[in-house]
Amino acid sequence: MKRRRFDAKIKAEVVLEGLKGRSVAEICATHQIAQSMYYAWRDEFLRNATKAFEVNKDSAREERLARENDRLKRVVGELTMELKKNDEELW
């Protein structure tokens, strides 16, 4: 029998059904999974729940770098225009 793969979104939806009070047996029958798989997903979901409330330092860093990149591009553009202006004045 070919193994099925479930993406993170489906796993989260299945676990949330159980956390909302639906019977684990019903959930497992509907999604054709073993109860042990449901409980493994639930445990992983709960272990990683704190990550939902963490400030993503990488995205803040990326945002800061993007702003700096934009600023530097403007400076380079201004200097390029100034060089062209000065070059035209020389000819």
N, C-alpha and C positions, 0 to 999 in steps of 0.2 A: 504494500500500500504506500502510495506517495505521501510524503510528509507535507502538510500544509504550513504555510508561513503566514503569520499575522503581523501586520505592521503595528507600530506603537499606538496609532490612533485607535485601531480596533481593540487592542488590549485595554487601553484606558476606558473606552466605552463599556466594555464587558465588566471591568472592575467597578466602574461607577454604578452600573445597574445593581450590582450586589450591595454596594455601600448605601444605595438608596432604599434597600429593603427587599428587593426581589429575591426569591428563593434561588439559592446557588444551584440546586438541581434543575430548576427551570432554565436558568441561564446556560448551564452546560449542555442541556438537551437542545436548546435553541441554536447554540453556536457549535454544537457537536465537538465539545472539548471535554476532557476529563476534569473531575472536580479538583484533582491534585494540580492540574495546570492552572485552573482558576485561582487556587490559593497561592500558587507560586507567583502569578502575576500580581495578585493583591498585595502580597508581602513586598514585592519589588516596588510597586506603586507607592506603598506607605513609607518604605525606606527612603525613597527619593522625593517625597512630598515637600520637604523643606527647600528643595531647589526651586520650587515655584515662587518662593518668596525672597530668594536671594537677588541682590542687585548684580546684574551681569556686568562684571568689571571689564570684560573684553569688549562689549559693545560700547561702553562709555569711553574706553581707550580708542576704539576705532572711530567713534564720533569726533573725539578730540583731534585725532590724526587727520581726519577728513577736513576739519575746519582749518587746521594748519596747512594742509596741502592746498586748499582753495586760496588761502592768504598768500602763500608763496607763488602760486600761479599768477595772481593779480600783480604781485611785485615784479615777477619776470616779464609779464606783459607790459607793465608801465616802463620798465627799463628798456625793453625792446623798442617801444615807441619812441622813447627819448633818444636812443641811439640812432634810429632811422631819421628822426628830426635833425639831429646834429650832423648826420652824414649828408643829408640833403642840403644843409646850410653850407657845407664845405664845397659842394660842387656848384 
